Amino acid sequence: MTQELELGLDTFGDVTVDRDGKHLPYAQVIRNTVEQGVLADSLGVDVFGIGEHHRDDFAVSSPEILLAAIAARTSRIKLSTAVTVLSSDDPVRVFERFSTLHAISNGRAEITLGRGYFTESFPLFGFDLQDYELLFEEKIDLLSELLKEQPVNWQGTTRAPLVDADVFPKTEGGPIRTWVGVGGSPESVVRAARYGFPLALAIIGGDPARFAPYVDLYHRALAQMEKPDLPVGVHSPGFIADTDEQAVEMAWPHYQVMANRIGRERGWGPITRDSFELEVQHGSQYVGSPETVAQKIAATVRTLGIQRFDFKYASGTVPHEDLMHAIELYGGVVVPRVRELLAD
């Protein structure tokens, strides 16, 4: 499809440290995340996405509230989640919150739906993990109806039915753009096509080219279902500093702590510096100088034929000051360089 490439930034609101290595309070991390979004807007970045988590290493459990704070101080940047954990949420409340954000931002709100890489929200909100697939399937079905902004009649097994239910506030100027985040399941790719939602591929490891079959599957599914062609985006992690060496040295210790914590929870072995650098050189860690990162993003865009690239600009406890500099380099150098490379 023909659409101008969108280049965005994503954050999960990781709890960061100060220059002395001391963890910042959650409140300060939240305020810092808002400042990062405002900076991204001032630099011409297309999209700013904030993730939802319910665990102690992330400060953000209600991304739409931070997005509303950013909306009040910006004028052009699109504001999205990365992702909204729909399985443990209420589709009616999701619509209400994002239609409100849509109003505050003058139509810049977007939703990215996901099932959740982490599962803390399920017991927290009273859901059974055995219903993991069913919850998402039923809730995306209901939300797809609510997004039409007409009275809804709906019945399922995971919540009370709706009978001629109308939900407010209505949006001004059209439906809320809603993506489906997918980590590599063909069934999830086809589901996104079935509901007519753009596809957001979370590519967090390995060669991005291995996701080309999913992009092809998505476009074939849309065609077979006689739906219009829709954009595909990619979300991948990385970090930018003035030089390649600085970027690796600055990112590695913070990434190591985060990756090893998650690994212990899931029974994985400790991550090694060699494996990290292999991902930087040949995989899906976009770590380096502005030129290195721009070249790698442009290569991914070409290989997959995507219409959006969202750069998760830090992983772990990287200090706020370093994140702000990374955003400056992304918006001021990487974004124009990627467009230049693709134009050539």
VOLOTOR-760449 format. One record per residue (C-alpha): residue number from 0; residue in three letters; x, y, z. Coordinates in nm, 4 decimals, m for minus. Example, Ala and Ser with C-alpha at 12.3 -4.5 7.8 and 13.67 -1.06 7.14 Angstrom:
[0 ALA [1.2300 m0.4500 0.7800]]
[1 SER [1.3670 m0.1060 0.7140]]
! end
This chain:
[0 MET [0.0000 0.0000 0.0000]]
[1 THR [0.1046 0.3622 m0.0512]]
[2 GLN [0.1314 0.5587 0.2710]]
[3 GLU [0.3988 0.7920 0.4005]]
[4 LEU [0.6173 0.6167 0.6530]]
[5 GLU [0.5452 0.7035 1.0160]]
[6 LEU [0.8393 0.7008 1.2578]]
[7 GLY [0.7451 0.6825 1.6229]]
[8 LEU [0.8791 0.6259 1.9723]]
[9 ASP [0.7582 0.3785 2.2343]]
[10 THR [0.8246 0.3511 2.6062]]
[11 PHE [0.7044 0.1197 2.8809]]
[12 GLY [0.7800 0.3757 3.1489]]
[13 ASP [1.0593 0.1635 3.2978]]
[14 VAL [1.1598 0.2708 3.6488]]
[15 THR [1.4876 0.4529 3.5883]]
[16 VAL [1.7850 0.5474 3.8049]]
[17 ASP [1.9587 0.8771 3.8721]]
[18 ARG [2.3271 0.9427 3.8096]]
[19 ASP [2.4113 0.7760 4.1426]]
[20 GLY [2.2285 0.4566 4.0447]]
[21 LYS [1.9357 0.5190 4.2822]]
[22 HIS [1.5886 0.4271 4.1581]]
[23 LEU [1.3625 0.7267 4.1008]]
[24 PRO [1.0185 0.7382 4.2651]]
[25 TYR [0.7328 0.6189 4.0466]]
[26 ALA [0.5838 0.9685 4.0435]]
[27 GLN [0.9017 1.1183 3.9015]]
[28 VAL [0.9268 0.8492 3.6331]]
[29 ILE [0.5696 0.9292 3.5289]]
[30 ARG [0.6457 1.3025 3.5086]]
[31 ASN [0.9630 1.2285 3.3136]]
[32 THR [0.7708 1.0138 3.0658]]
[33 VAL [0.5373 1.3053 2.9964]]
[34 GLU [0.8384 1.5300 2.9321]]
[35 GLN [0.9779 1.2707 2.6912]]
[36 GLY [0.6529 1.2741 2.4952]]
[37 VAL [0.6473 1.6534 2.4805]]
[38 LEU [1.0062 1.6553 2.3533]]
[39 ALA [0.9201 1.3986 2.0857]]
[40 ASP [0.6414 1.6244 1.9585]]
[41 SER [0.8716 1.9267 1.9412]]
[42 LEU [1.1170 1.7292 1.7254]]
[43 GLY [0.8579 1.6206 1.4709]]
[44 VAL [0.8313 1.2535 1.5722]]
[45 ASP [0.5101 1.1087 1.4281]]
[46 VAL [0.3854 0.8882 1.7127]]
[47 PHE [0.4463 0.8471 2.0863]]
[48 GLY [0.3344 0.5181 2.2429]]
[49 ILE [0.3219 0.4207 2.6107]]
[50 GLY [0.2845 0.0652 2.7371]]
[51 GLU [0.0655 m0.0717 3.0172]]
[52 HIS [0.2141 m0.2851 3.2940]]
[53 HIS [0.1189 m0.3863 3.6459]]
[54 ARG [0.4535 m0.4746 3.8084]]
[55 ASP [0.7162 m0.2928 4.0110]]
[56 ASP [0.9768 m0.2385 3.7378]]
[57 PHE [0.7398 m0.0207 3.5314]]
[58 ALA [0.5759 0.3005 3.6525]]
[59 VAL [0.2877 0.3174 3.4050]]
[60 SER [m0.0319 0.1208 3.4633]]
[61 SER [m0.2686 0.3747 3.2993]]
[62 PRO [m0.0991 0.4969 2.9817]]
[63 GLU [m0.3997 0.6892 2.8545]]
[64 ILE [m0.3714 0.9286 3.1512]]
[65 LEU [m0.0110 1.0123 3.0596]]
[66 LEU [m0.1118 1.0415 2.6951]]
[67 ALA [m0.3805 1.2923 2.7945]]
[68 ALA [m0.1207 1.4967 2.9841]]
[69 ILE [0.1011 1.4941 2.6744]]
[70 ALA [m0.1959 1.5810 2.4519]]
[71 ALA [m0.2627 1.8960 2.6544]]
[72 ARG [0.0926 2.0173 2.5858]]
[73 THR [0.1320 1.9143 2.2218]]
[74 SER [m0.0391 1.9803 1.8920]]
[75 ARG [0.0593 1.7285 1.6253]]
[76 ILE [0.2063 1.3992 1.7513]]
[77 LYS [m0.0175 1.0913 1.7456]]
[78 LEU [m0.0659 0.9350 2.0886]]
[79 SER [m0.0966 0.5595 2.1240]]
[80 THR [m0.0675 0.2743 2.3679]]
[81 ALA [0.2027 0.0111 2.3378]]
[82 VAL [m0.0081 m0.1871 2.4262]]
[83 THR [m0.3490 m0.1798 2.5962]]
[84 VAL [m0.3916 m0.5202 2.7638]]
[85 LEU [m0.7446 m0.5764 2.6383]]
[86 SER [m0.7790 m0.9268 2.7830]]
[87 SER [m0.7866 m0.7947 3.1411]]
[88 ASP [m0.9758 m0.4735 3.0632]]
[89 ASP [m1.3373 m0.3870 2.9865]]
[90 PRO [m1.3945 m0.2971 2.6194]]
[91 VAL [m1.6637 m0.0465 2.7152]]
[92 ARG [m1.4251 0.1374 2.9466]]
[93 VAL [m1.1483 0.1165 2.6860]]
[94 PHE [m1.3718 0.2894 2.4335]]
[95 GLU [m1.4815 0.5535 2.6848]]
[96 ARG [m1.1251 0.6350 2.7918]]
[97 PHE [m0.9885 0.6582 2.4398]]
[98 SER [m1.2786 0.8549 2.2991]]
[99 THR [m1.2094 1.1025 2.5803]]
[100 LEU [m0.8391 1.1091 2.4880]]
[101 HIS [m0.9440 1.1504 2.1244]]
[102 ALA [m1.1332 1.4664 2.2238]]
[103 ILE [m0.8527 1.6120 2.4367]]
[104 SER [m0.5981 1.5506 2.1594]]
[105 ASN [m0.8182 1.6737 1.8740]]
[106 GLY [m0.8292 1.3331 1.7079]]
[107 ARG [m0.4717 1.2141 1.7710]]
[108 ALA [m0.5552 0.9157 1.9950]]
[109 GLU [m0.4788 0.5604 1.8832]]
[110 ILE [m0.5098 0.2223 2.0532]]
[111 THR [m0.2809 m0.0768 2.0118]]
[112 LEU [m0.4476 m0.3883 2.1475]]
[113 GLY [m0.2567 m0.6800 2.2937]]
[114 ARG [m0.3025 m0.9920 2.5004]]
[115 GLY [m0.0152 m0.9052 2.7324]]
[116 TYR [0.3463 m1.0263 2.7423]]
[117 PHE [0.3248 m1.0153 3.1216]]
[118 THR [0.0297 m1.1695 3.3028]]
[119 GLU [0.0154 m0.9830 3.6372]]
[120 SER [m0.3020 m0.8000 3.5340]]
[121 PHE [m0.5077 m1.1198 3.5088]]
[122 PRO [m0.5188 m1.2187 3.8773]]
[123 LEU [m0.5099 m0.8518 3.9771]]
[124 PHE [m0.8408 m0.7880 3.7993]]
[125 GLY [m0.9944 m1.1261 3.8727]]
[126 PHE [m0.9394 m1.3128 3.5443]]
[127 ASP [m0.8356 m1.6754 3.5018]]
[128 LEU [m0.5250 m1.7298 3.2892]]
[129 GLN [m0.6881 m2.0449 3.1557]]
[130 ASP [m0.9184 m1.8069 2.9666]]
[131 TYR [m0.6234 m1.6186 2.8104]]
[132 GLU [m0.7273 m1.6819 2.4479]]
[133 LEU [m1.1020 m1.6623 2.5042]]
[134 LEU [m1.0818 m1.3304 2.6878]]
[135 PHE [m0.8960 m1.1609 2.4055]]
[136 GLU [m1.1114 m1.3126 2.1323]]
[137 GLU [m1.4391 m1.2032 2.2927]]
[138 LYS [m1.3167 m0.8607 2.3985]]
[139 ILE [m1.1706 m0.7667 2.0628]]
[140 ASP [m1.4992 m0.8741 1.9067]]
[141 LEU [m1.6937 m0.6451 2.1394]]
[142 LEU [m1.4540 m0.3522 2.1027]]
[143 SER [m1.4691 m0.3784 1.7242]]
[144 GLU [m1.8448 m0.3218 1.7513]]
[145 LEU [m1.8117 m0.0359 2.0006]]
[146 LEU [m1.5659 0.1438 1.7718]]
[147 LYS [m1.8429 0.1751 1.5114]]
[148 GLU [m2.0127 0.4151 1.7584]]
[149 GLN [m2.3588 0.2710 1.7029]]
[150 PRO [m2.5882 0.0937 1.9526]]
[151 VAL [m2.4423 m0.2509 2.0228]]
[152 ASN [m2.6069 m0.5873 2.0760]]
[153 TRP [m2.3492 m0.8384 2.1911]]
[154 GLN [m2.3339 m1.1608 2.3894]]
[155 GLY [m2.0412 m1.3747 2.5029]]
[156 THR [m1.9259 m1.5850 2.7938]]
[157 THR [m1.6734 m1.3557 2.9681]]
[158 ARG [m1.8977 m1.0617 3.0588]]
[159 ALA [m2.2631 m0.9588 3.0752]]
[160 PRO [m2.4389 m0.9117 2.7389]]
[161 LEU [m2.5127 m0.5713 2.5916]]
[162 VAL [m2.8602 m0.4980 2.4556]]
[163 ASP [m2.8974 m0.1932 2.2327]]
[164 ALA [m2.6194 m0.0313 2.4351]]
[165 ASP [m2.4924 0.3103 2.3305]]
[166 VAL [m2.1573 0.4245 2.4665]]
[167 PHE [m2.0301 0.7795 2.5139]]
[168 PRO [m1.8606 1.0150 2.4426]]
[169 LYS [m1.8800 0.9872 2.0676]]
[170 THR [m1.5702 1.0904 1.8759]]
[171 GLU [m1.5422 1.4007 1.6667]]
[172 GLY [m1.4422 1.3312 1.3108]]
[173 GLY [m1.4277 0.9562 1.2810]]
[174 PRO [m1.3365 0.6298 1.4505]]
[175 ILE [m1.0354 0.5805 1.6762]]
[176 ARG [m0.7502 0.4234 1.4826]]
[177 THR [m0.6927 0.0848 1.6438]]
[178 TRP [m0.4025 m0.1539 1.5831]]
[179 VAL [m0.3497 m0.5126 1.6956]]
[180 GLY [m0.0113 m0.5962 1.8443]]
[181 VAL [0.1202 m0.9382 1.7407]]
[182 GLY [0.4321 m1.1205 1.8569]]
[183 GLY [0.4496 m1.3909 1.5919]]
[184 SER [0.1290 m1.5980 1.5895]]
[185 PRO [m0.0263 m1.6577 1.2443]]
[186 GLU [m0.3684 m1.6844 1.4091]]
[187 SER [m0.3250 m1.3369 1.5581]]
[188 VAL [m0.2241 m1.1968 1.2192]]
[189 VAL [m0.5379 m1.3361 1.0562]]
[190 ARG [m0.7504 m1.2098 1.3460]]
[191 ALA [m0.6244 m0.8548 1.2909]]
[192 ALA [m0.7184 m0.8831 0.9244]]
[193 ARG [m1.0592 m1.0264 1.0071]]
[194 TYR [m1.1501 m0.7250 1.2200]]
[195 GLY [m0.9965 m0.4779 0.9761]]
[196 PHE [m0.7345 m0.3484 1.2200]]
[197 PRO [m0.3825 m0.2426 1.1172]]
[198 LEU [m0.1094 m0.4865 1.2242]]
[199 ALA [0.1692 m0.3960 1.4708]]
[200 LEU [0.4463 m0.6568 1.4816]]
[201 ALA [0.6501 m0.6703 1.8034]]
[202 ILE [0.9938 m0.7790 1.6799]]
[203 ILE [1.2156 m0.7946 1.9878]]
[204 GLY [1.4720 m1.0538 1.8810]]
[205 GLY [1.6250 m1.2172 1.5763]]
[206 ASP [1.6474 m1.1050 1.2158]]
[207 PRO [1.3471 m0.8841 1.1266]]
[208 ALA [1.3340 m1.0529 0.7848]]
[209 ARG [1.1896 m1.3650 0.9453]]
[210 PHE [0.8643 m1.1702 0.9931]]
[211 ALA [0.8166 m1.1172 0.6196]]
[212 PRO [0.5827 m1.4211 0.5941]]
[213 TYR [0.3542 m1.2607 0.8547]]
[214 VAL [0.3347 m0.9390 0.6538]]
[215 ASP [0.2525 m1.1404 0.3431]]
[216 LEU [m0.0072 m1.3465 0.5330]]
[217 TYR [m0.1741 m1.0293 0.6596]]
[218 HIS [m0.2069 m0.8743 0.3140]]
[219 ARG [m0.3308 m1.2029 0.1633]]
[220 ALA [m0.5888 m1.2395 0.4414]]
[221 LEU [m0.7154 m0.8850 0.3848]]
[222 ALA [m0.7484 m0.9538 0.0123]]
[223 GLN [m0.9278 m1.2844 0.0637]]
[224 MET [m1.1699 m1.1183 0.3056]]
[225 GLU [m1.2248 m0.8377 0.0512]]
[226 LYS [m1.1069 m0.5720 0.2943]]
[227 PRO [m0.9040 m0.2638 0.1994]]
[228 ASP [m0.5277 m0.2876 0.2352]]
[229 LEU [m0.4097 m0.1617 0.5743]]
[230 PRO [m0.0771 m0.0501 0.7206]]
[231 VAL [0.1725 m0.2720 0.8989]]
[232 GLY [0.3971 m0.1387 1.1733]]
[233 VAL [0.6966 m0.2720 1.3644]]
[234 HIS [0.7886 m0.2125 1.7292]]
[235 SER [1.1513 m0.2882 1.8182]]
[236 PRO [1.3856 m0.1904 2.1030]]
[237 GLY [1.7133 m0.0050 2.0996]]
[238 PHE [1.9104 0.2916 2.2262]]
[239 ILE [2.0885 0.5838 2.0578]]
[240 ALA [2.3987 0.7690 2.1731]]
[241 ASP [2.6576 0.9811 1.9954]]
[242 THR [2.8687 0.6798 1.8913]]
[243 ASP [2.8161 0.3070 1.8507]]
[244 GLU [3.0532 0.2336 2.1375]]
[245 GLN [2.8797 0.4735 2.3744]]
[246 ALA [2.5368 0.3351 2.2889]]
[247 VAL [2.6371 m0.0249 2.3620]]
[248 GLU [2.8246 0.0631 2.6814]]
[249 MET [2.5376 0.2758 2.8116]]
[250 ALA [2.2563 0.0353 2.7192]]
[251 TRP [2.4100 m0.2978 2.8187]]
[252 PRO [2.4154 m0.2793 3.2025]]
[253 HIS [2.0548 m0.1594 3.2200]]
[254 TYR [1.9371 m0.4125 2.9636]]
[255 GLN [2.1232 m0.6913 3.1462]]
[256 VAL [1.9449 m0.6244 3.4761]]
[257 MET [1.6033 m0.6141 3.3097]]
[258 ALA [1.6578 m0.9192 3.0898]]
[259 ASN [1.7955 m1.1300 3.3751]]
[260 ARG [1.5060 m1.0437 3.6019]]
[261 ILE [1.2534 m1.1488 3.3391]]
[262 GLY [1.4666 m1.4544 3.2624]]
[263 ARG [1.4640 m1.5680 3.6256]]
[264 GLU [1.0860 m1.5380 3.6331]]
[265 ARG [1.0560 m1.7539 3.3217]]
[266 GLY [1.3287 m2.0056 3.3888]]
[267 TRP [1.5760 m1.8751 3.1323]]
[268 GLY [1.9514 m1.8658 3.1767]]
[269 PRO [2.1373 m1.5372 3.2284]]
[270 ILE [2.1915 m1.3183 2.9249]]
[271 THR [2.5494 m1.2657 2.8073]]
[272 ARG [2.7199 m0.9602 2.6643]]
[273 ASP [2.7998 m1.1613 2.3507]]
[274 SER [2.4336 m1.2466 2.2907]]
[275 PHE [2.3364 m0.8820 2.3397]]
[276 GLU [2.5984 m0.7627 2.0919]]
[277 LEU [2.4896 m1.0299 1.8438]]
[278 GLU [2.1365 m0.8852 1.8575]]
[279 VAL [2.2805 m0.5368 1.8089]]
[280 GLN [2.4805 m0.6446 1.5045]]
[281 HIS [2.2437 m0.8874 1.3368]]
[282 GLY [1.9121 m0.8934 1.5238]]
[283 SER [1.6433 m0.6601 1.6491]]
[284 GLN [1.8328 m0.4423 1.8964]]
[285 TYR [1.8636 m0.1015 1.7270]]
[286 VAL [2.1548 0.0188 1.9388]]
[287 GLY [2.4165 0.2597 1.8082]]
[288 SER [2.4928 0.6030 1.6717]]
[289 PRO [2.2224 0.7904 1.4793]]
[290 GLU [2.3691 0.6734 1.1463]]
[291 THR [2.3845 0.3089 1.2548]]
[292 VAL [2.0286 0.3111 1.3857]]
[293 ALA [1.8958 0.4958 1.0806]]
[294 GLN [2.0587 0.2465 0.8432]]
[295 LYS [1.9119 m0.0456 1.0376]]
[296 ILE [1.5606 0.1026 1.0523]]
[297 ALA [1.5675 0.1805 0.6797]]
[298 ALA [1.6746 m0.1767 0.6062]]
[299 THR [1.3844 m0.3155 0.8100]]
[300 VAL [1.1364 m0.0848 0.6376]]
[301 ARG [1.2611 m0.1971 0.2972]]
[302 THR [1.2699 m0.5668 0.3858]]
[303 LEU [0.9215 m0.5837 0.5343]]
[304 GLY [0.7491 m0.3110 0.3334]]
[305 ILE [0.6041 m0.1529 0.6464]]
[306 GLN [0.4303 0.1811 0.6928]]
[307 ARG [0.5309 0.2518 1.0554]]
[308 PHE [0.8380 0.1915 1.2700]]
[309 ASP [0.8089 0.2499 1.6446]]
[310 PHE [1.1441 0.2645 1.8216]]
[311 LYS [1.1360 0.1585 2.1883]]
[312 TYR [1.4071 0.3985 2.2916]]
[313 ALA [1.5268 0.2304 2.6121]]
[314 SER [1.5032 m0.0930 2.8029]]
[315 GLY [1.5590 m0.0994 3.1767]]
[316 THR [1.6836 0.1688 3.4110]]
[317 VAL [1.8625 0.4085 3.1708]]
[318 PRO [1.8644 0.7584 3.3330]]
[319 HIS [1.6123 1.0161 3.2161]]
[320 GLU [1.8816 1.2536 3.0901]]
[321 ASP [2.0196 0.9847 2.8602]]
[322 LEU [1.6707 0.9032 2.7349]]
[323 MET [1.6089 1.2683 2.6521]]
[324 HIS [1.9341 1.2804 2.4543]]
[325 ALA [1.8357 0.9606 2.2713]]
[326 ILE [1.5019 1.1199 2.1782]]
[327 GLU [1.6823 1.4318 2.0534]]
[328 LEU [1.9062 1.2173 1.8343]]
[329 TYR [1.6114 1.0130 1.7066]]
[330 GLY [1.3913 1.3088 1.6152]]
[331 GLY [1.6676 1.5422 1.5040]]
[332 VAL [1.8978 1.3026 1.3165]]
[333 VAL [1.7598 0.9498 1.2753]]
[334 VAL [1.4129 1.0379 1.1436]]
[335 PRO [1.5325 1.2683 0.8621]]
[336 ARG [1.8158 1.0294 0.7791]]
[337 VAL [1.5779 0.7316 0.7454]]
[338 ARG [1.3584 0.9332 0.5087]]
[339 GLU [1.6664 1.0318 0.3091]]
[340 LEU [1.7863 0.6713 0.2835]]
[341 LEU [1.4465 0.5466 0.1702]]
[342 ALA [1.4113 0.8268 m0.0838]]
[343 ASP [1.7449 0.7239 m0.2339]]
! end
